[in-house]
Amino acid sequence: MRVHRSAAVSSVHEDADGVTVRSDALEPLRARWVVAADGAASTLRALSGTPFRGRTYAGTWQLADLRVEAPSLDPARVHMVGGPRGLLVVLPMHLDGWARVVLHLPDGPAPGGAATPAALAAEAAARGWTAAVRECRWTSTFRTGRRLAADHGSRRVLLIGDAAHVCSPVGGQGLNLGLRDAVSLAAALPRAADAEGLAAWRRARRADALGVLARTDLATRAWTLRSAPARAVRDTALRGVLTTPAGRRLLAESVAGPRRKPQGGDRQTLG
């Protein structure tokens, strides 16, 4: 396998036997299939003429990996706090003193805006989590949405990962969904004699993506409610669900999806 860097794709031409890919830095490349794993702003998806339908959620998100001392909430647990200022999530990182802090800013700064550790910690404190920040390793500000590539696009340009679908970060399912795309495609490609041979793979991947997008969309809407009465109903329902192991499992699976059982020769479960 050859890896070509700094080589932007300029055109993709599909015919009955394969695909020709042209780049401003390389001779034309010919292949039976082209796998588009080039992210949410996929060039290959756009060149293949495949619509990417959906919507962008309101507000922005801020993430930071912080080394903290004396946190006010149990550092070994996941904490999700939804209030009038927006959602706060604190995730343990299984590294001594480190936590990932996630903030949803309903009326927040544009993507790329400054998110200093001090400002982020101050906003987290206003939402119910305080800690002494000693170090910040990484921070990011971005928008997200729910989008899915149309199923009537190119037959030989195969979309996987964020090029095929984008979901809310609530539930942490974007990476898992992309891994399932890649693993299942690696198994399907050797058995595909022509473009029609991947029809079953396409249907299965679309069904999986639709399920993940529906679950994460519902969770995102629930956790970003701003109306006080609506939040009160949500919190009352959650308290009831969280009182039993079965309820906690049901809640987790409603966001992240049910536990997948290995099939056939599977050695490991992704999901």
C-alpha positions in Angstrom: 0.0 0.0 0.0 1.3 3.5 -0.9 0.4 6.5 1.1 0.3 9.8 -0.9 0.4 13.0 1.2 -0.5 16.5 0.1 -2.4 15.1 -2.9 -5.9 16.6 -3.1 -8.4 14.7 -5.1 -9.8 16.8 -8.0 -12.3 14.4 -9.7 -13.9 11.0 -9.4 -15.3 9.3 -12.5 -17.2 6.0 -12.1 -18.1 3.6 -14.9 -19.3 0.0 -15.1 -16.0 -1.5 -14.2 -14.4 0.8 -11.7 -13.5 4.3 -10.7 -10.8 6.7 -11.9 -9.5 9.2 -9.4 -7.6 12.3 -10.5 -5.4 14.5 -8.4 -3.3 17.6 -9.1 -0.2 15.8 -7.7 -0.5 12.3 -9.1 -1.2 10.3 -12.3 -4.8 9.1 -12.6 -5.5 6.2 -10.3 -7.8 3.3 -11.3 -9.5 1.0 -8.9 -12.6 -1.2 -8.6 -13.7 0.7 -5.4 -12.9 3.9 -3.7 -13.4 4.1 0.1 -14.2 7.6 1.3 -12.9 7.9 4.9 -12.2 11.6 4.6 -14.4 13.0 7.4 -17.5 15.1 7.7 -16.4 17.5 5.0 -15.6 14.6 2.6 -14.2 15.7 -0.7 -15.0 12.3 -2.2 -18.6 12.4 -1.1 -19.0 15.8 -2.7 -17.3 14.8 -6.0 -19.4 11.7 -6.2 -22.6 13.8 -6.0 -23.9 12.2 -2.8 -26.2 14.6 -0.8 -25.4 14.8 3.0 -28.7 15.6 4.6 -29.5 16.6 8.2 -29.2 19.6 10.5 -26.8 21.4 12.8 -27.6 21.5 16.5 -28.0 24.9 18.1 -25.1 26.3 20.2 -21.5 25.1 20.4 -19.6 22.5 22.4 -16.3 22.9 24.4 -14.1 20.0 25.4 -11.0 20.1 27.6 -8.7 17.5 29.2 -7.8 18.9 32.6 -5.6 17.8 35.4 -7.4 18.8 38.6 -7.3 18.7 42.3 -10.1 18.6 44.9 -13.0 18.1 42.5 -16.4 18.7 44.1 -17.9 15.5 42.5 -16.7 11.9 42.7 -13.8 11.7 40.2 -14.4 8.0 39.5 -17.9 8.6 38.1 -19.5 10.1 35.0 -21.5 13.2 35.8 -24.1 14.8 33.5 -25.7 18.1 34.8 -28.4 19.7 32.7 -29.5 23.2 33.7 -30.6 26.6 32.4 -27.0 27.4 31.4 -26.6 24.2 29.4 -25.2 20.7 29.7 -22.1 19.9 31.7 -20.4 16.4 31.4 -17.4 15.4 33.5 -15.8 12.1 32.5 -13.1 10.2 34.4 -10.0 9.5 32.2 -8.5 6.7 34.3 -5.3 8.8 34.6 -4.4 10.1 38.0 -6.1 13.5 38.5 -7.3 13.9 34.9 -10.9 14.5 33.7 -12.5 15.4 30.4 -14.9 18.3 30.8 -17.6 18.9 28.2 -19.8 22.0 28.0 -22.7 22.7 25.7 -23.1 26.5 25.2 -26.6 27.2 23.9 -25.6 30.8 23.0 -21.8 30.2 23.0 -18.9 31.4 20.9 -18.3 30.5 17.3 -16.2 27.4 16.6 -12.5 28.3 17.1 -13.2 30.8 19.8 -10.9 31.0 22.8 -11.6 28.4 25.5 -9.1 29.0 28.2 -8.8 26.5 31.1 -9.8 29.3 33.6 -12.8 30.3 31.6 -13.9 26.8 31.1 -13.4 25.9 34.8 -15.4 29.0 35.8 -18.3 28.0 33.6 -18.2 24.4 34.9 -18.3 25.8 38.5 -21.4 27.8 37.6 -23.0 24.6 36.6 -22.1 22.6 39.7 -18.6 21.2 39.3 -15.6 22.9 41.0 -12.0 21.9 41.0 -8.5 23.4 41.1 -7.1 23.2 37.5 -3.4 22.4 37.4 -2.9 21.6 33.8 -4.8 21.6 30.4 -3.6 19.2 27.8 -6.1 19.8 25.1 -9.2 21.9 24.3 -11.6 22.3 21.4 -14.6 24.3 20.5 -17.0 23.1 17.7 -20.5 22.6 16.4 -22.1 19.3 15.7 -25.2 17.9 14.1 -27.1 15.0 12.7 -26.4 14.1 9.1 -26.6 11.0 6.9 -25.4 10.5 3.3 -28.2 9.8 0.8 -28.5 6.1 -0.2 -28.8 6.9 -3.9 -25.3 8.2 -4.4 -22.3 6.6 -6.2 -22.2 2.8 -6.2 -18.4 2.5 -6.3 -17.4 5.3 -3.9 -18.0 3.7 -0.5 -18.6 6.1 2.3 -17.6 5.2 5.8 -17.1 7.0 9.2 -18.0 10.7 9.3 -18.0 10.8 5.5 -21.2 8.7 5.7 -22.8 10.0 8.9 -22.3 12.5 11.7 -24.0 12.2 15.1 -24.1 14.1 18.3 -21.2 13.4 20.7 -23.7 12.5 23.4 -23.2 8.7 23.9 -19.8 8.7 22.3 -21.0 6.5 19.3 -19.4 8.3 16.3 -16.1 6.4 16.5 -17.8 3.0 17.2 -20.1 3.5 14.2 -17.1 4.2 11.9 -15.2 1.2 13.2 -18.2 -1.0 12.4 -18.3 0.5 8.9 -14.7 -0.4 8.3 -14.7 -3.9 9.8 -17.9 -4.9 7.9 -16.6 -3.4 4.6 -13.3 -5.3 4.9 -15.3 -8.5 5.2 -17.8 -7.7 2.4 -15.4 -6.4 -0.3 -13.7 -9.7 -1.1 -17.1 -11.3 -1.8 -18.4 -8.5 -4.0 -18.2 -9.4 -7.7 -19.7 -6.1 -8.8 -21.4 -2.9 -7.4 -24.6 -4.8 -6.7 -22.7 -7.2 -4.5 -22.4 -4.6 -1.8 -26.1 -3.8 -1.6 -26.6 -5.8 1.5 -23.6 -4.1 3.2 -25.1 -0.7 2.3 -28.5 -1.6 3.7 -27.0 -2.9 7.0 -24.7 0.1 7.5 -27.5 2.5 6.8 -29.8 0.8 9.3 -27.1 0.8 11.9 -26.4 4.5 11.3 -30.1 5.4 11.4 -30.4 3.7 14.8 -27.4 5.5 16.2 -28.5 8.9 14.9 -32.0 8.4 16.3 -30.7 7.5 19.8 -28.1 10.2 20.0 -30.5 12.8 18.7 -33.1 11.9 21.3 -30.5 12.0 24.1 -29.1 15.4 22.9 -32.5 16.9 22.8 -33.3 15.6 26.3 -30.0 16.8 27.8 -30.1 20.3 26.2 -33.6 21.2 27.3 -33.8 24.8 28.5 -37.3 25.0 29.7 -37.5 24.6 33.5 -40.8 22.5 33.4 -39.3 20.2 30.7 -36.1 19.7 32.7 -38.1 18.9 35.8 -40.0 16.1 34.0 -36.7 14.8 32.5 -35.0 14.7 35.9 -37.9 13.1 37.7 -38.0 10.3 35.0 -34.3 9.8 35.2 -34.3 9.5 39.0 -36.9 6.8 38.7 -34.9 4.9 36.0 -31.6 5.1 37.8 -32.9 3.4 41.0 -32.5 -0.1 39.6 -29.7 -1.9 37.7 -32.1 -2.8 34.9 -33.1 0.9 34.6 -29.5 2.0 34.5 -28.7 -0.6 31.8 -31.8 0.5 29.8 -30.7 4.1 30.0 -27.2 3.4 28.8 -28.4 1.2 25.9 -30.9 3.9 24.9 -28.0 6.2 24.2 -25.1 3.9 23.3 -27.1 1.1 21.8 -27.7 -2.5 23.0 -24.7 -4.7 23.7 -23.7 -6.6 20.6 -23.3 -10.3 20.7 -20.4 -11.8 18.8 -21.5 -13.7 15.6 -19.8 -16.4 13.7 -16.0 -16.1 14.0 -16.1 -12.6 15.7 -13.4 -12.4 18.4 -14.4 -9.0 19.7 -17.4 -6.8 19.9 -17.3 -3.2 18.6 -20.1 -1.1 19.9 
